[in-house]
């Protein structure tokens, strides 16, 4: 448990880790909800659902972007310019998506890292399967 207390390079604070974990879970969860809604409506999104679902996906993308920006600042030591000029690098995105990074972030906030990483990957695979089913 001592490693939970020591700051890491990627996540010097628990808040940094929490933003990344929250970003991934909310983003992939919102994307899955949108895909399920489309599947239930025959490949379209019903009008009463489009605004709340689109808002949820956009809000979740903002949360994920915030977590990724913090991770990039921690990895490089430099803060990014304000969006849209400051864009998270592909290197940071690939680092964030690694199971080891997700596990480290989950461990840092007191969750089981392996379980959380598996959960996020199950969400991603389920979303991709739903995408394939919806698009035919």
The 8 nearest C-alpha neighbors of each residue, nearest first, counted from 0:
[[1, 2, 3, 4, 106, 109, 5, 107],
 [0, 2, 3, 4, 5, 6, 107, 106],
 [1, 3, 5, 4, 0, 6, 107, 106],
 [4, 2, 107, 1, 0, 5, 106, 109],
 [3, 5, 2, 1, 6, 0, 107, 13],
 [6, 4, 2, 3, 7, 1, 11, 107],
 [7, 5, 11, 4, 10, 12, 8, 3],
 [8, 6, 11, 10, 9, 5, 12, 107],
 [7, 9, 10, 11, 73, 74, 6, 70],
 [8, 10, 7, 73, 74, 70, 11, 100],
 [9, 11, 7, 12, 15, 16, 8, 6],
 [12, 10, 6, 7, 8, 9, 13, 15],
 [13, 11, 14, 10, 15, 6, 16, 7],
 [12, 14, 16, 15, 108, 107, 17, 10],
 [13, 15, 17, 12, 16, 18, 108, 10],
 [16, 14, 12, 18, 13, 10, 17, 69],
 [15, 17, 104, 13, 19, 14, 18, 10],
 [16, 18, 14, 20, 19, 15, 21, 13],
 [19, 17, 66, 21, 15, 16, 20, 22],
 [18, 20, 66, 22, 16, 17, 21, 23],
 [21, 19, 17, 23, 22, 18, 24, 16],
 [22, 20, 18, 24, 19, 23, 25, 17],
 [63, 23, 21, 62, 19, 20, 25, 24],
 [22, 24, 26, 20, 21, 25, 27, 63],
 [25, 23, 21, 27, 26, 22, 28, 20],
 [24, 26, 28, 22, 59, 23, 27, 21],
 [27, 25, 59, 29, 23, 28, 24, 22],
 [26, 28, 30, 29, 24, 25, 23, 31],
 [27, 29, 25, 31, 26, 30, 24, 32],
 [30, 28, 32, 26, 31, 56, 27, 25],
 [29, 31, 27, 33, 28, 32, 26, 34],
 [30, 32, 34, 28, 126, 29, 33, 35],
 [33, 31, 29, 35, 34, 30, 36, 28],
 [32, 34, 36, 30, 31, 35, 52, 29],
 [35, 33, 31, 37, 36, 32, 129, 38],
 [36, 34, 38, 32, 37, 33, 31, 39],
 [37, 35, 33, 39, 34, 38, 32, 40],
 [36, 38, 42, 44, 43, 34, 40, 35],
 [37, 39, 35, 42, 41, 36, 40, 133],
 [38, 40, 36, 37, 41, 35, 42, 43],
 [41, 39, 37, 38, 43, 42, 44, 36],
 [42, 40, 38, 39, 43, 37, 133, 44],
 [41, 43, 37, 38, 133, 40, 44, 134],
 [44, 42, 37, 40, 41, 45, 38, 36],
 [43, 45, 37, 49, 40, 46, 36, 48],
 [44, 46, 48, 47, 43, 49, 40, 37],
 [47, 45, 49, 48, 44, 50, 43, 51],
 [48, 46, 45, 49, 50, 51, 44, 52],
 [49, 47, 46, 45, 51, 50, 52, 44],
 [48, 50, 52, 46, 51, 53, 47, 44],
 [49, 51, 53, 52, 48, 54, 47, 46],
 [52, 50, 54, 53, 48, 49, 55, 47],
 [53, 51, 55, 49, 54, 50, 48, 33],
 [52, 54, 56, 50, 55, 51, 49, 57],
 [55, 53, 51, 57, 52, 56, 50, 58],
 [54, 56, 52, 58, 53, 57, 59, 51],
 [55, 57, 59, 53, 29, 54, 58, 60],
 [58, 56, 60, 54, 59, 55, 53, 61],
 [59, 57, 61, 55, 60, 56, 54, 62],
 [58, 60, 26, 62, 56, 61, 57, 25],
 [61, 59, 63, 57, 58, 62, 26, 64],
 [60, 62, 64, 58, 59, 63, 65, 57],
 [63, 61, 22, 59, 65, 60, 64, 66],
 [22, 62, 64, 60, 66, 65, 61, 23],
 [65, 63, 61, 67, 66, 62, 60, 68],
 [64, 66, 62, 68, 63, 67, 61, 69],
 [67, 65, 19, 18, 63, 69, 64, 68],
 [66, 68, 70, 64, 69, 65, 63, 71],
 [69, 67, 71, 65, 70, 66, 64, 87],
 [68, 70, 72, 66, 67, 71, 73, 65],
 [71, 69, 67, 73, 68, 72, 9, 74],
 [72, 70, 74, 68, 73, 69, 91, 75],
 [71, 73, 78, 77, 69, 76, 75, 70],
 [74, 72, 70, 71, 76, 9, 75, 69],
 [75, 73, 71, 72, 9, 76, 70, 8],
 [76, 74, 72, 77, 73, 71, 78, 70],
 [75, 77, 72, 73, 74, 78, 71, 70],
 [78, 76, 72, 75, 79, 73, 71, 74],
 [79, 77, 72, 80, 76, 71, 68, 69],
 [78, 80, 85, 81, 77, 72, 68, 86],
 [79, 81, 85, 84, 82, 78, 86, 83],
 [82, 80, 85, 84, 83, 79, 86, 78],
 [83, 81, 84, 85, 80, 86, 79, 87],
 [82, 84, 85, 81, 86, 80, 87, 79],
 [85, 83, 82, 80, 86, 81, 79, 87],
 [86, 84, 80, 82, 79, 81, 83, 87],
 [85, 87, 84, 88, 83, 82, 79, 80],
 [88, 86, 68, 91, 89, 85, 67, 71],
 [89, 87, 90, 91, 86, 92, 71, 93],
 [90, 88, 92, 91, 93, 87, 94, 86],
 [89, 91, 93, 88, 92, 94, 87, 95],
 [92, 90, 94, 88, 89, 93, 71, 95],
 [91, 93, 89, 95, 94, 90, 96, 88],
 [92, 94, 90, 96, 95, 91, 89, 97],
 [95, 93, 91, 92, 97, 96, 90, 100],
 [96, 94, 92, 93, 97, 100, 91, 101],
 [95, 97, 93, 94, 92, 98, 101, 100],
 [96, 98, 100, 99, 94, 95, 101, 93],
 [99, 97, 101, 100, 116, 102, 96, 113],
 [98, 100, 102, 97, 101, 103, 116, 112],
 [101, 99, 103, 97, 102, 98, 95, 104],
 [102, 100, 104, 98, 103, 99, 116, 105],
 [112, 101, 103, 99, 105, 100, 104, 113],
 [102, 104, 100, 106, 101, 105, 99, 107],
 [105, 103, 16, 107, 101, 102, 106, 100],
 [106, 104, 112, 110, 102, 108, 107, 103],
 [105, 107, 109, 103, 112, 110, 108, 104],
 [106, 108, 104, 3, 105, 109, 13, 103],
 [109, 107, 105, 106, 13, 110, 17, 104],
 [108, 110, 106, 107, 105, 111, 3, 112],
 [111, 109, 105, 106, 108, 112, 115, 107],
 [110, 112, 114, 113, 106, 105, 115, 109],
 [102, 113, 111, 105, 106, 115, 114, 110],
 [112, 114, 116, 115, 102, 111, 117, 98],
 [115, 113, 117, 111, 112, 116, 118, 102],
 [114, 116, 118, 112, 117, 113, 119, 111],
 [115, 117, 113, 119, 118, 114, 101, 98],
 [118, 116, 114, 120, 115, 119, 121, 113],
 [117, 119, 115, 121, 116, 120, 114, 122],
 [120, 118, 122, 116, 121, 117, 115, 123],
 [119, 121, 123, 117, 122, 118, 124, 116],
 [122, 120, 118, 124, 119, 123, 125, 117],
 [121, 123, 119, 125, 120, 124, 126, 27],
 [124, 122, 120, 126, 121, 125, 127, 119],
 [123, 125, 127, 121, 126, 122, 120, 128],
 [126, 124, 128, 122, 127, 123, 121, 129],
 [127, 125, 129, 123, 31, 124, 128, 122],
 [126, 128, 130, 124, 129, 125, 123, 131],
 [127, 129, 131, 125, 130, 126, 124, 132],
 [130, 128, 132, 126, 131, 127, 133, 34],
 [129, 131, 127, 133, 128, 132, 134, 126],
 [130, 132, 128, 129, 134, 133, 135, 127],
 [133, 131, 129, 135, 130, 134, 128, 38],
 [134, 132, 130, 135, 42, 131, 38, 129],
 [135, 133, 131, 132, 130, 42, 129, 38],
 [134, 132, 133, 131, 130, 42, 129, 38]]
